Amino acid sequence: MTTISAQHFDWELKGTVATGGTVLKVMGDAQEKLWVASPAGLFCGDGERWQAVRRGVPFWRLNTVCVNGRNLWAAGMPGGIIRSSNSGQSWSDCWIEQTEAPILAIAASPDYATDRVLLAATDGDGILRSTDGGRHWELSNFGLREFAVLDVLLAPKIGRYEHAFAISETGFYQSPNGGRAWQLVDLGDIEPAALALSPTFVEDRTVWLAMLDGALFKSEDAGQSFALVTDRFEAINALTFAPDGTLLIGTMAGIESVEAPIAPLPSPVLSLNVVNGAVYAGLLDGLSVSLANGRSWQSVPVLAARRLTWYLPQAAGTWLAVGPEEGVWQTADGSQSWQSIWEDLPVLAVAATADTVWVSGVDGVAVSANQRNTWQIVWQPEVAVTALAVVNGRLWAGDASGQVWQQVDGTWVKTAVPFAGQQLVGFLMPKPDQLLAVSWSASSQMLQLWLLAENASEWSLWFEQKAGAVLPHVALGAASSLVGLGSYVYHLAEGRVQREKVGSVAGPVTAVCALPGGGWVTAVTDKLLYSEDGKAWATRENELPGEAVVSLQVLGNQLMAGTTEGKIWITPLP
């Protein structure tokens, strides 16, 4: 048996699927690190090097991040807030008893060092307030008339006044007492999109308010009343003040001022913030920075705020990389360059052969068989297809409720399955001619793997395991009967399914691979482990920068690791 137990992996970065990604918020900490909130998660960097922050961050989508010195707060889906007091080295959950609604924005008081006050906007339950640095939060909704709150701000104290401001989907609210009580300001029929405080708010008490329709309003009495400044803009998404005092307006087209357009940007502006004298624009696809008060911009080319979940080999050097919110990407040169071949989101399922790709989206199942130049919708079922697989040239499809179809002579035929009515997690292919279906039963709280017979006539139970409502990640060893589930690896041995605990590293198995000369490699959160027999596991020394590996595949005499950030790493095998 070939062994690598005494050898570390020498990883080489082979390529990145795509830089950019959606950037919802950018902030800086006391150590001059940048923190980015993205639907793909939380990212930290210095502008030249970036790393996804997965450990301790429970959100599959991050909505916002707030920074004050070494203190950080982050929130996203499915709900809750986490906090760090050491610049993100460790995280802890915050106590929130009254709501489980997703948090859309968090704001710290300008006087946080002395008052420890924060506000948070929730999507449906109003506004949360904390007076102990975010450890505990309580709803503070007195005076609110609607509870889907988009953003909140706290202003510097002016005498006995502690001004705070909030916008909802149809209203603007002001508070004179730090968010303890709120008052709706009557502005008629409005759709607020962004707000900003004058850099000299203590002297001029000026608040700026932007609308989705492009109108810009100004208040000079701390939000008590507003006057229309202009309505000439395209939809406004963000406001901030440059270090020289210029009001920067982020629109669908780029950066503007009240007087005139300043600079176009490659995709719509979603957020603006000043960090260490530089202005950062979070874009629908990417991050740009200005060192000239917003008058000229350059992209930050190394950020890859992505969350890819599937890597599918098609042929030698040709693979697909897929994410529900990232679309479908293809490389034909071993990951040196990638091309986007499907951009309609979300991607619900994907399957591929060497020359054909199937994608399930909200409009149905589409297929391309000509190098992805054209696509054709071939099936529009009544329910969304969430699982696709190709076995022996036959296409299989399934939905979340456990219904399964197979394509026979171009016709979709519903197939009887023993897991009908259960939640279908997805299809797995341990080998090119094998198909496994993963289902979960809410009544029995069991996760089950079903194996399709070679003649495609019936399903048999491969194994089952207790699992809660939050389904664990199911990892598959390509071209081998290896399945990672929770913190275990399952494999076929002498006709029976064996279960082996993967070391002592906390976290789920996210990828598993059997090496050609013997031994297994697994990815658990951001760690790699190796075992010669599936019983004794050792953490491998490696140079992967703490990224979550979701694909491990043997390619000739090399081992490939694909990460959620879309980075492809290669290491030689002995």
C-alpha positions as CSV (number, residue, x, y, z in Angstrom):
1,M,0.0,0.0,0.0
2,T,1.2,3.5,-0.9
3,T,1.2,5.7,2.1
4,I,1.5,9.4,2.6
5,S,1.1,9.4,6.3
6,A,4.6,10.8,6.9
7,Q,4.4,13.3,4.1
8,H,2.7,16.7,4.0
9,F,0.8,18.0,1.0
10,D,2.7,20.6,-1.2
11,W,-0.3,22.5,-2.5
12,E,0.0,24.7,-5.6
13,L,-2.8,27.1,-6.5
14,K,-3.8,26.1,-10.0
15,G,-6.5,28.7,-10.6
16,T,-9.5,30.6,-9.4
17,V,-13.0,30.0,-10.9
18,A,-13.9,33.7,-10.7
19,T,-13.0,36.7,-8.7
20,G,-15.6,39.3,-7.7
21,G,-18.9,38.2,-6.2
22,T,-21.6,40.3,-4.5
23,V,-20.4,42.6,-1.8
24,L,-23.0,43.9,0.6
25,K,-20.8,45.7,3.1
26,V,-17.2,46.7,3.6
27,M,-15.7,47.8,6.9
28,G,-12.2,48.1,8.5
29,D,-10.9,47.2,12.0
30,A,-8.3,48.5,14.3
31,Q,-5.6,46.3,12.6
32,E,-6.4,47.8,9.2
33,K,-8.0,44.6,8.0
34,L,-11.0,44.8,5.7
35,W,-14.1,42.8,6.4
36,V,-16.6,42.0,3.6
37,A,-20.1,40.8,4.0
38,S,-21.4,38.8,1.1
39,P,-24.2,36.3,0.3
40,A,-21.3,33.9,0.0
41,G,-20.2,34.5,3.6
42,L,-17.7,36.6,5.6
43,F,-14.3,37.5,4.0
44,C,-11.3,39.2,5.6
45,G,-8.3,40.7,3.8
46,D,-5.8,43.5,3.3
47,G,-6.9,44.4,-0.3
48,E,-4.3,42.1,-1.8
49,R,-4.9,38.8,0.1
50,W,-8.3,37.5,1.1
51,Q,-9.6,34.6,3.2
52,A,-13.0,33.3,3.8
53,V,-14.0,33.2,7.5
54,R,-15.9,30.0,8.0
55,R,-15.0,28.8,11.5
56,G,-17.4,30.1,14.1
57,V,-19.6,31.7,11.4
58,P,-22.9,29.8,11.2
59,F,-24.6,31.7,8.4
60,W,-25.0,30.3,4.9
61,R,-25.6,33.9,3.8
62,L,-24.1,37.0,5.4
63,N,-26.2,40.1,5.3
64,T,-24.0,42.6,7.2
65,V,-20.9,43.1,9.3
66,C,-20.2,45.9,11.7
67,V,-16.8,46.9,13.1
68,N,-15.6,49.1,15.9
69,G,-11.9,48.8,16.8
70,R,-11.3,45.1,17.6
71,N,-15.0,44.4,18.0
72,L,-17.0,42.8,15.2
73,W,-20.6,41.8,14.8
74,A,-22.0,39.8,11.9
75,A,-25.4,38.6,11.0
76,G,-27.1,36.8,8.1
77,M,-29.3,33.8,7.3
78,P,-31.0,31.9,8.9
79,G,-30.9,34.5,11.8
80,G,-29.0,35.6,14.9
81,I,-25.9,37.7,15.5
82,I,-22.4,36.7,16.4
83,R,-19.7,38.8,18.0
84,S,-15.9,38.9,18.3
85,S,-13.8,41.0,20.6
86,N,-10.5,40.0,19.1
87,S,-10.6,41.1,15.5
88,G,-12.3,37.9,14.3
89,Q,-10.0,35.3,15.9
90,S,-13.0,33.8,17.7
91,W,-16.7,34.3,17.7
92,S,-19.6,33.8,20.1
93,D,-23.4,33.8,19.7
94,C,-25.3,36.8,21.0
95,W,-28.4,36.4,23.2
96,I,-31.6,37.3,21.3
97,E,-34.7,36.0,22.8
98,Q,-37.5,37.9,21.2
99,T,-36.9,37.3,17.5
100,E,-35.5,34.8,15.0
101,A,-35.9,37.2,12.0
102,P,-32.9,37.7,9.8
103,I,-30.7,40.7,10.6
104,L,-30.2,43.1,7.7
105,A,-28.0,45.8,9.3
106,I,-26.1,46.6,12.5
107,A,-24.9,50.0,13.6
108,A,-22.6,50.9,16.5
109,S,-22.9,54.2,18.4
110,P,-20.2,56.8,17.6
111,D,-19.7,56.9,21.4
112,Y,-19.5,53.1,21.6
113,A,-16.4,53.2,23.8
114,T,-18.5,54.8,26.6
115,D,-22.1,53.8,26.0
116,R,-21.7,50.3,24.4
117,V,-24.9,50.8,22.4
118,L,-25.7,49.1,19.1
119,L,-28.9,48.9,17.0
120,A,-29.8,46.1,14.5
121,A,-32.5,46.1,11.8
122,T,-34.5,42.9,11.4
123,D,-36.5,41.7,8.4
124,G,-39.9,41.5,10.0
125,D,-39.6,42.1,13.7
126,G,-38.4,45.7,13.9
127,I,-35.3,47.0,15.7
128,L,-33.0,45.3,18.2
129,R,-31.1,47.3,20.8
130,S,-28.0,46.4,22.9
131,T,-26.4,48.3,25.7
132,D,-23.7,45.8,26.6
133,G,-21.6,45.6,23.4
134,G,-23.9,43.2,21.6
135,R,-23.9,40.4,24.2
136,H,-27.6,40.8,24.7
137,W,-30.3,42.3,22.5
138,E,-33.9,43.3,23.0
139,L,-36.6,44.6,20.7
140,S,-37.0,48.3,20.8
141,N,-40.0,49.0,18.6
142,F,-42.0,51.7,20.5
143,G,-43.4,54.0,17.8
144,L,-42.6,51.7,14.8
145,R,-45.5,51.1,12.4
146,E,-43.8,48.6,10.2
147,F,-41.3,46.0,11.1
148,A,-39.3,45.1,8.0
149,V,-36.4,47.5,8.7
150,L,-33.7,48.0,6.1
151,D,-31.1,50.1,7.8
152,V,-30.3,51.9,11.1
153,L,-27.8,54.6,12.1
154,L,-26.7,56.2,15.4
155,A,-25.5,59.8,15.4
156,P,-23.0,61.4,17.8
157,K,-24.7,62.8,21.0
158,I,-25.7,66.4,21.0
159,G,-26.3,67.5,24.6
160,R,-29.1,65.3,25.9
161,Y,-30.1,64.1,22.4
162,E,-29.0,60.7,21.2
163,H,-30.3,60.8,17.6
164,A,-30.9,57.5,15.8
165,F,-32.4,56.9,12.4
166,A,-34.0,54.0,10.6
167,I,-35.6,53.2,7.2
168,S,-38.2,50.6,6.4
169,E,-39.6,49.6,3.0
170,T,-42.0,52.6,3.0
171,G,-40.9,54.9,5.8
172,F,-38.3,57.0,7.6
173,Y,-38.0,57.0,11.4
174,Q,-36.1,59.2,13.8
175,S,-35.4,58.7,17.5
176,P,-34.2,61.4,19.9
177,N,-33.2,58.9,22.6
178,G,-30.8,56.4,21.0
179,G,-33.4,54.1,19.6
180,R,-35.5,53.6,22.7
181,A,-38.6,55.1,20.9
182,W,-39.3,56.0,17.3
183,Q,-41.3,58.5,15.4
184,L,-42.4,58.2,11.7
185,V,-41.6,61.3,9.7
186,D,-44.4,61.9,7.1
187,L,-42.8,62.1,3.7
188,G,-45.7,60.7,1.7
189,D,-45.5,57.6,-0.5
190,I,-41.7,56.8,-0.4
191,E,-39.4,53.8,-0.8
192,P,-36.2,54.6,1.1
193,A,-33.0,53.0,-0.1
194,A,-30.1,54.6,1.8
195,L,-29.3,57.3,4.4
196,A,-26.2,59.1,5.6
197,L,-25.2,61.6,8.2
198,S,-23.2,64.7,7.5
199,P,-19.6,64.4,8.8
200,T,-20.3,67.6,10.8
201,F,-23.7,66.4,12.1
202,V,-23.1,67.8,15.6
203,E,-22.9,71.3,14.1
204,D,-25.3,71.1,11.1
205,R,-27.6,68.2,12.1
206,T,-27.9,67.2,8.5
207,V,-29.3,63.9,7.3
208,W,-29.4,62.7,3.7
209,L,-32.1,60.2,2.5
210,A,-32.1,58.5,-0.9
211,M,-35.0,56.7,-2.6
212,L,-35.2,53.7,-4.9
213,D,-36.6,55.9,-7.6
214,G,-33.5,58.1,-7.6
215,A,-34.8,61.0,-5.5
216,L,-32.5,62.6,-2.9
217,F,-33.8,64.4,0.2
218,K,-32.0,66.5,2.8
219,S,-32.8,67.3,6.4
220,E,-31.2,70.1,8.4
221,D,-33.0,69.5,11.6
222,A,-31.9,66.0,12.6
223,G,-34.5,64.2,10.5
224,Q,-37.6,66.2,11.7
225,S,-38.4,67.4,8.1
226,F,-36.9,66.9,4.6
227,A,-36.6,68.9,1.4
228,L,-36.2,67.4,-2.1
229,V,-32.7,68.1,-3.4
230,T,-33.0,66.4,-6.8
231,D,-34.8,63.5,-8.5
232,R,-32.5,63.1,-11.5
233,F,-30.7,59.9,-10.4
234,E,-31.2,56.4,-11.5
235,A,-32.0,54.1,-8.6
236,I,-29.8,55.0,-5.6
237,N,-28.5,52.1,-3.5
238,A,-25.8,53.7,-1.2
239,L,-24.6,57.0,0.2
240,T,-21.4,58.0,2.0
241,F,-19.1,61.1,2.5
242,A,-15.6,61.0,1.1
243,P,-12.8,62.1,3.3
244,D,-12.9,65.6,1.6
245,G,-16.6,66.0,2.5
246,T,-18.1,65.2,-0.9
247,L,-21.4,63.3,-0.8
248,L,-20.9,60.2,-2.9
249,I,-24.0,58.6,-4.4
250,G,-23.9,54.9,-5.5
251,T,-26.3,54.1,-8.3
252,M,-26.9,51.3,-10.8
253,A,-24.4,52.9,-13.1
254,G,-21.6,54.0,-10.8
255,I,-20.6,56.9,-8.5
256,E,-22.2,60.4,-8.7
257,S,-22.4,63.6,-6.8
258,V,-25.3,66.0,-6.4
259,E,-23.9,68.1,-9.2
260,A,-22.8,65.5,-11.8
261,P,-21.7,61.9,-12.5
262,I,-18.2,61.1,-11.2
263,A,-17.2,57.7,-12.4
264,P,-18.9,54.6,-13.9
265,L,-18.3,51.2,-12.3
266,P,-18.6,47.8,-13.9
267,S,-21.7,46.7,-12.0
268,P,-24.4,48.3,-9.7
269,V,-23.2,49.8,-6.5
270,L,-24.7,48.2,-3.4
271,S,-22.7,49.8,-0.6
272,L,-20.2,52.6,0.1
273,N,-17.9,53.1,3.1
274,V,-14.7,54.9,4.0
275,V,-12.0,52.8,5.5
276,N,-8.6,54.3,6.5
277,G,-9.0,57.2,4.1
278,A,-10.0,55.1,1.1
279,V,-13.6,54.8,-0.2
280,Y,-14.8,51.3,-1.0
281,A,-17.7,50.4,-3.2
282,G,-19.3,47.1,-2.8
283,L,-20.7,46.0,-6.1
284,L,-23.2,43.5,-7.4
285,D,-20.1,41.8,-8.8
286,G,-16.9,42.9,-7.2
287,L,-15.2,45.4,-5.0
288,S,-13.7,48.8,-6.1
289,V,-11.6,51.3,-4.2
290,S,-10.9,55.0,-4.6
291,L,-7.9,56.8,-3.1
292,A,-9.0,60.0,-4.7
293,N,-12.2,60.9,-2.8
294,G,-14.3,58.9,-5.2
295,R,-13.2,60.6,-8.4
296,S,-11.3,57.7,-9.8
297,W,-11.6,54.0,-9.0
298,Q,-9.8,50.7,-9.4
299,S,-11.1,47.2,-8.9
300,V,-9.8,44.9,-6.1
301,P,-9.1,41.9,-8.5
302,V,-8.1,39.2,-5.9
303,L,-11.3,39.1,-3.9
304,A,-13.4,36.0,-4.7
305,A,-16.6,36.4,-2.6
306,R,-18.0,33.1,-3.9
307,R,-19.7,30.0,-2.5
308,L,-19.3,27.1,-4.9
309,T,-20.8,23.8,-3.8
310,W,-20.3,21.4,-6.7
311,Y,-17.3,20.4,-8.9
312,L,-18.2,18.0,-11.8
313,P,-15.5,16.4,-14.0
314,Q,-16.5,16.0,-17.6
315,A,-13.3,15.0,-19.4
316,A,-9.6,15.3,-19.0
317,G,-9.0,19.0,-18.0
318,T,-12.7,19.9,-18.4
319,W,-14.8,20.4,-15.3
320,L,-17.8,22.4,-14.1
321,A,-17.9,24.5,-11.0
322,V,-21.4,25.4,-9.7
323,G,-23.0,27.4,-6.9
324,P,-26.7,28.1,-6.3
325,E,-26.0,31.9,-6.4
326,E,-22.9,31.7,-8.6
327,G,-24.2,30.0,-11.7
328,V,-22.3,27.4,-13.8
329,W,-18.7,27.9,-14.8
330,Q,-16.6,25.6,-17.1
331,T,-12.9,25.1,-17.7
332,A,-11.4,23.3,-20.6
333,D,-7.7,23.8,-19.7
334,G,-7.4,22.3,-16.2
335,S,-8.7,25.4,-14.3
336,Q,-6.3,27.9,-15.8
337,S,-9.2,29.8,-17.2
338,W,-13.0,29.6,-16.6
339,Q,-16.0,30.7,-18.5
340,S,-19.5,31.4,-17.2
341,I,-21.9,29.3,-19.2
342,W,-25.1,29.7,-17.1
343,E,-26.1,32.9,-15.2
344,D,-29.8,32.5,-14.4
345,L,-30.0,32.2,-10.6
346,P,-30.6,30.3,-8.5
347,V,-29.1,27.1,-9.8
348,L,-31.1,24.3,-8.2
349,A,-29.4,21.2,-9.7
350,V,-26.9,20.3,-12.4
351,A,-25.7,17.2,-14.2
352,A,-23.2,16.6,-17.0
353,T,-21.6,14.2,-19.4
354,A,-18.5,14.8,-21.5
355,D,-20.5,16.8,-24.1
356,T,-23.9,17.7,-22.5
357,V,-24.9,19.8,-19.5
358,W,-28.3,20.0,-17.8
359,V,-29.2,22.8,-15.4
360,S,-32.4,23.1,-13.3
361,G,-33.5,26.7,-12.6
362,V,-36.7,28.5,-11.8
363,D,-37.9,28.3,-15.4
364,G,-37.4,24.5,-15.7
365,V,-34.7,22.1,-16.9
366,A,-32.4,23.4,-19.7
367,V,-29.9,21.5,-21.7
368,S,-26.9,22.4,-23.9
369,A,-25.1,20.0,-26.1
370,N,-23.0,22.3,-28.3
371,Q,-20.2,23.6,-26.0
372,R,-22.7,25.6,-24.0
373,N,-23.2,28.2,-26.8
374,T,-27.0,27.7,-26.8
375,W,-29.5,26.4,-24.3
376,Q,-32.9,24.9,-24.7
377,I,-35.6,24.4,-22.0
378,V,-36.6,20.8,-22.3
379,W,-38.9,20.4,-19.3
380,Q,-41.1,22.6,-17.2
381,P,-42.5,20.5,-14.4
382,E,-45.1,21.9,-12.0
383,V,-42.6,21.7,-9.1
384,A,-39.0,22.8,-9.2
385,V,-36.4,20.0,-9.9
386,T,-33.8,20.1,-7.1
387,A,-31.7,17.0,-8.1
388,L,-30.3,15.8,-11.4
389,A,-28.0,12.8,-12.3
390,V,-27.0,11.0,-15.4
391,V,-26.5,7.2,-15.1
392,N,-25.7,5.0,-18.1
393,G,-26.9,7.7,-20.4
394,R,-30.2,8.1,-18.7
395,L,-31.2,11.4,-17.0
396,W,-32.8,11.3,-13.5
397,A,-34.6,14.2,-11.8
398,G,-36.2,14.7,-8.4
399,D,-37.9,17.4,-6.4
400,A,-37.8,18.3,-2.7
401,S,-40.8,16.2,-1.9
402,G,-39.3,13.0,-3.0
403,Q,-40.9,12.6,-6.4
404,V,-38.5,11.1,-9.0
405,W,-38.6,11.0,-12.8
406,Q,-36.4,9.4,-15.5
407,Q,-36.2,10.5,-19.0
408,V,-37.1,7.7,-21.4
409,D,-37.0,8.4,-25.2
410,G,-37.3,12.1,-24.6
411,T,-40.3,11.7,-22.3
412,W,-40.3,12.3,-18.5
413,V,-41.7,9.3,-16.7
414,K,-42.6,9.4,-13.0
415,T,-41.0,6.6,-11.1
416,A,-42.2,4.9,-7.9
417,V,-39.6,5.2,-5.1
418,P,-39.7,4.0,-1.4
419,F,-38.8,7.5,-0.1
420,A,-41.8,9.4,-1.8
421,G,-43.1,12.1,0.6
422,Q,-39.7,12.5,2.3
423,Q,-37.4,15.4,1.6
424,L,-35.0,14.5,-1.3
425,V,-31.7,16.0,-0.4
426,G,-30.1,15.0,-3.7
427,F,-28.5,12.4,-5.9
428,L,-25.0,11.0,-5.5
429,M,-22.9,8.9,-7.9
430,P,-20.3,6.8,-6.1
431,K,-19.4,5.3,-9.5
432,P,-20.4,6.3,-13.1
433,D,-22.9,3.5,-13.2
434,Q,-24.3,3.8,-9.7
435,L,-26.9,6.2,-8.3
436,L,-27.7,7.0,-4.7
437,A,-30.6,9.1,-3.5
438,V,-30.4,10.9,-0.2
439,S,-33.7,11.5,1.6
440,W,-34.7,12.8,5.0
441,S,-37.8,12.0,7.0
442,A,-39.2,14.7,9.2
443,S,-41.3,12.1,11.2
444,S,-38.5,9.7,12.0
445,Q,-35.7,12.2,11.9
446,M,-33.7,9.8,9.8
447,L,-31.4,10.5,6.9
448,Q,-31.4,7.6,4.4
449,L,-29.3,6.6,1.4
450,W,-31.0,4.5,-1.3
451,L,-29.1,2.6,-3.9
452,L,-30.6,2.1,-7.4
453,A,-30.3,-1.4,-8.8
454,E,-28.2,-1.9,-11.9
455,N,-31.3,-2.6,-14.0
456,A,-32.8,0.6,-12.7
457,S,-35.9,-1.3,-11.5
458,E,-35.8,-0.8,-7.7
459,W,-34.2,1.0,-4.8
460,S,-32.7,-0.6,-1.8
461,L,-31.7,1.1,1.5
462,W,-27.9,1.5,1.7
463,F,-27.8,2.9,5.2
464,E,-29.6,5.3,7.5
465,Q,-28.7,7.6,10.3
466,K,-30.4,9.9,12.8
467,A,-30.3,13.5,11.6
468,G,-31.9,16.7,12.8
469,A,-34.0,19.2,10.8
470,V,-30.8,21.0,9.7
471,L,-29.5,18.5,7.2
472,P,-25.8,17.6,7.4
473,H,-23.5,18.0,4.4
474,V,-23.2,14.8,2.4
475,A,-19.8,14.4,0.8
476,L,-19.0,11.9,-2.0
477,G,-15.8,10.1,-2.9
478,A,-15.6,10.3,-6.7
479,A,-15.4,6.9,-8.4
480,S,-15.5,5.1,-5.0
481,S,-18.1,3.9,-2.6
482,L,-17.2,6.5,0.0
483,V,-19.8,8.8,1.6
484,G,-19.1,11.5,4.2
485,L,-22.0,12.2,6.5
486,G,-21.7,14.4,9.6
487,S,-18.4,13.5,11.2
488,Y,-18.3,9.9,9.8
489,V,-17.2,8.2,6.6
490,Y,-19.2,5.3,5.2
491,H,-17.8,2.8,2.8
492,L,-18.5,-0.6,1.3
493,A,-16.3,-3.5,2.8
494,E,-17.1,-7.1,2.0
495,G,-20.5,-6.3,0.9
496,R,-21.4,-4.4,4.0
497,V,-21.5,-0.7,4.8
498,Q,-18.9,0.3,7.4
499,R,-19.0,3.5,9.4
500,E,-15.8,5.2,10.6
501,K,-15.4,8.2,12.9
502,V,-13.2,10.9,11.3
503,G,-10.6,11.8,13.9
504,S,-11.3,14.4,16.6
505,V,-11.7,17.5,14.5
506,A,-15.1,19.2,15.1
507,G,-17.2,19.8,12.1
508,P,-18.9,18.0,9.2
509,V,-17.0,16.1,6.5
510,T,-17.3,18.3,3.4
511,A,-15.3,16.2,1.0
512,V,-13.9,12.6,0.9
513,C,-11.6,10.8,-1.5
514,A,-10.0,7.4,-1.8
515,L,-6.4,7.5,-3.1
516,P,-5.4,5.0,-5.8
517,G,-2.6,3.4,-3.8
518,G,-4.7,3.1,-0.6
519,G,-5.8,5.5,2.1
520,W,-8.4,8.1,2.4
521,V,-8.3,11.9,2.5
522,T,-11.2,13.9,4.0
523,A,-11.9,17.6,4.4
524,V,-13.5,18.6,7.7
525,T,-14.4,22.3,7.8
526,D,-11.0,23.9,7.0
527,K,-8.9,20.9,7.9
528,L,-7.6,17.9,5.9
529,L,-7.2,14.5,7.5
530,Y,-5.6,11.3,6.2
531,S,-6.2,7.7,7.1
532,E,-4.6,4.5,5.8
533,D,-7.5,2.2,7.1
534,G,-10.3,4.5,8.0
535,K,-9.7,4.1,11.7
536,A,-6.7,6.1,12.7
537,W,-6.9,9.7,11.3
538,A,-4.1,12.3,11.3
539,T,-4.4,16.0,10.5
540,R,-2.3,16.8,7.5
541,E,0.1,19.6,7.3
542,N,-0.8,21.7,4.3
543,E,-0.6,25.2,2.9
544,L,-4.3,25.7,2.1
545,P,-5.2,29.0,3.7
546,G,-8.0,27.8,5.9
547,E,-10.5,27.4,3.1
548,A,-13.4,25.0,3.1
549,V,-12.8,22.2,0.7
550,V,-15.9,20.8,-1.0
551,S,-14.3,18.6,-3.6
552,L,-11.4,16.1,-3.5
553,Q,-10.6,14.3,-6.7
554,V,-7.7,12.2,-8.1
555,L,-6.5,13.5,-11.4
556,G,-3.8,11.2,-12.8
557,N,-1.0,11.4,-10.3
558,Q,-2.3,14.5,-8.6
559,L,-4.9,15.3,-5.9
560,M,-7.2,18.2,-6.7
561,A,-8.9,20.2,-3.9
562,G,-11.7,22.6,-4.9
563,T,-12.8,25.2,-2.3
564,T,-16.1,27.0,-1.8
565,E,-14.3,30.2,-2.8
566,G,-13.6,28.7,-6.2
567,K,-9.9,28.1,-5.8
568,I,-8.4,25.0,-7.3
569,W,-5.4,23.5,-5.5
570,I,-3.2,20.6,-6.8
571,T,-0.7,18.4,-4.9
572,P,1.3,15.5,-6.4
573,L,0.7,12.0,-5.1
574,P,3.7,9.7,-4.5
